[in-house]
Every structure is written in structure tokens, then in C-alpha cells.
């Protein structure tokens, strides 16, 4: 959809099929966030409801729908976990994180070890240990992100990507637990 001219109601007939189409971006996981931001600003400039203030009620309604869609699409594409889940769904493999928590045994064992370590570090008020554990989790997250890029952008394997997204959701929740544990430590006065 060409939004390079002043939008008229004929240009706002229907919403694009995908978030990527809305911003004129390739449908892939590895996304240049600066390019996404430029595309978002360009789309917002063209479809901002204020540009249609003097238009018909239909024009105003369509502009509001486009603006809402652009905001929602931007939030999904900006977040790598949500972007990966969106791409999996578009390729016919919903992540279903709420009701599909099956994970490989080695990942579950790692989660159990990390949770035990977290409890020990919390009990010992060990800030350095929490930082080291956080670094381990972030390294695992980086590996999972690379696996998602490979699965979606190279191998076209959305099932593998969906499994990686479910693992990332676990990692992100655990990272939040680590942050809360670190925040709860008594502050040292040196």
C-alpha cells in the first residue's frame, strides 16, 4: 500500500495482511530496529488521525484503525520474543506457551539447577553469585535467539523456533526472578 502521498480514504481501504507489510519490511526474525523505527515514524506521519480531522466519519474511523494497527504491530515487531512468536504463528505453528510447556529434559534439568542456585544465592545474600548466574542465563538467551534466527530466517523451521520461543519465555521469567532477588538484597554501605 503506497502511503507516500497524502492519504485519502481510497488509500486506507483495508489494513495490511501482516505487521511486516504495514511497515514495508521483509518478513524475517533478524530485524533492523532502526529501520523499524524509521518505518513506524513514516507510517504514523501518513496515517495519524489528525490528518483526517476534516474528513468523513469513515475516513476518521479508518485512520484510527490504521493508527491502532500500527501501534500494535510496532510493539510486536520491536520485542524479539513477540516477533518470533508472531512469525511462528504466521507460518502455521502457534507457540501456545500457555498450554504447551513441554521442554527437552536437558533444559528442564538446567532450569532446576538454576532455581536451586538462585535459592542458595538468595539465602546467602550473594550479589556476585546472582550476577554470575544472570550472566549464565543471558548467555543461554543469546544462544536461543541465534537458534530462532537460524530456524526462521534460514531453515524455515517454525516448529523449532516455537520450541526456542517457549524456552525464551522461561528464561525471561527466570531473569525477572534474578532481578527481584538482587533488588531484595540488603544494600552494602562501603
N, C-alpha and C positions, 0 to 999 in steps of 0.2 A: 504494500500500500504506500503510495507516494504521499508523504506529508511535507514535501519541500515547499509547497506553496501555502498561502493562507488557507487553512482548512475550511471547507464548506460542507454542508450536510451530505453532499454526494461523496465526499472523501471519508466520511465517518459512517458508512453504511453498516459494516459489520466488524466485529473485533477479530484480530488475527487468530490463526489457529493455535499458535504457540507463543510462549513468552519470548522465545528467541526471535520469532518472526516480528513480534511487536517492535523489537529494538533493532531489527535488521542484522542480527548476529548469527554466526554459524551455530548449529545445534550440537555443541560438544561440551564436555566437562571442563577441560582446560580453557578457562575464560580469562581474558584480559580485563581486570576490574576497572582499569582506567577507561578502556573502550566502552565498557558497560555504562560507566558514569556519564561519559560524553553522549552516548545514545539515549540515556534516560533524560538528560537535560534537553536534548534536541526534541524528543517526543513530547516532553512536558511543555516545551515552548509552543509546539504546534497544537496541542490538544487542551491546553489549560482552559477550564470552563469560563474564565473571564473573557477570553477571546470570542465567546459565543453569547455574551450577556445580552446583546441586542438581537440575537437570533430567535428563531421559533422555539416553542417549548420542546419540540422534538430535537432540535439542534442542541439545546441546553442539556437535555437528558442524555443524548448520545455522547456529548463531551464529558459529562460526569461519569458515564460508564467507561469511557476510554481512560479517563484520569484514574479511576479506581483500579482498572485492569493494569495500567502502567505501574501504579504504586505496588500492587500485589506481585506483579511479575518481577519488579526490581528487587523486592525483598527476598523472593525465592532464588533468583539468579545470583544475588550477592552472597548468599550463605552457601558454602560448598556442600554441606550435608543436605540441605534442602534442594540444591541444584542437582545433586546426584540422585536423590530420591525422585525428583521430577523427571529426570531423564530416564530412569529405570521404568517409571510408570508410562511414559510416552512410548517406550519400547516394549510394553506389554508385560512388565514384571514389577508389579507394585511391591514396595519394600515391606509393607504390612508389619511394621515394628511392634504394633500393639499386641498382635496375636501370633506372631511368628518370632519367638525368642530362641529358636534352636541355633546353637553355635557349635563350631568344632570343639572337640574335647580339649585340645591344647589351649585354645583361647579361654575356655571356662576355667581351666586349671590356673592359667595366668591371672585371671580375674580373682580367683580365690586367694592366690599368693599375695596379690597386691592389696586385697582387703585386709588380710591378716597383718601385712606390713603396715598398713595405714593405722590399724588399731594399736599396734605396738608403738609406732611413732607418735601417735596421739597421746597414749598413756605416758610415754617418756618425754613428752613436750619437746620433741627433737625437730627443730626447724630445718636444720641442714638435711636430715634424713627425708623430711617431707619434700624439700626441694629436689633431692636426688630422685625420689620416687616420681615426682612430677616430670622430671626430665625423661625418665623411662617411658612414661605414659605418652609424652609428646613425641618421642621417637617412634613409638608404635603407631601413633596417629599419622605421622608423616608417611610411614610405610603403607598404611591403609589408604591414604589419599593417592599415593602413587599407584597402588593397585586399582583404585577406581578409575584413574585416568587411563591406565592400560586397558581395563575391561571395557570402558565405554568408548574411548576415542580411537583405540587401535583394534581391539579384538571383537568389538560389538558383542560383548558377553554381559547383557544386563543382569542375568541371574547371579553371576559372580559379583558384579557391582552391588547388587542389592544386599548380598551377604556382607560385603565390606561396609555398606552404609549402616546396617544393623550393628556391626562391631563398633563403628564410629559413635553411634548413639550411646553404647555402653561406655566407651572411653570418655565421651563428653560429660556424661553423668558422674563418672568417677573423678574426672578433673575438677568438677564443681565440688565434690566431697573433699578433695585435697585442698581446694581453696578455702572452704569453710573451716577445715581443720587447722590450716595455717593461720587464718584470721582469729581463731579462738585461742591460740597460744598466748600465754602471758607475754606482755611487751617487756623486753630487756632494757634496762637503763644502764648504759655503759658510761 
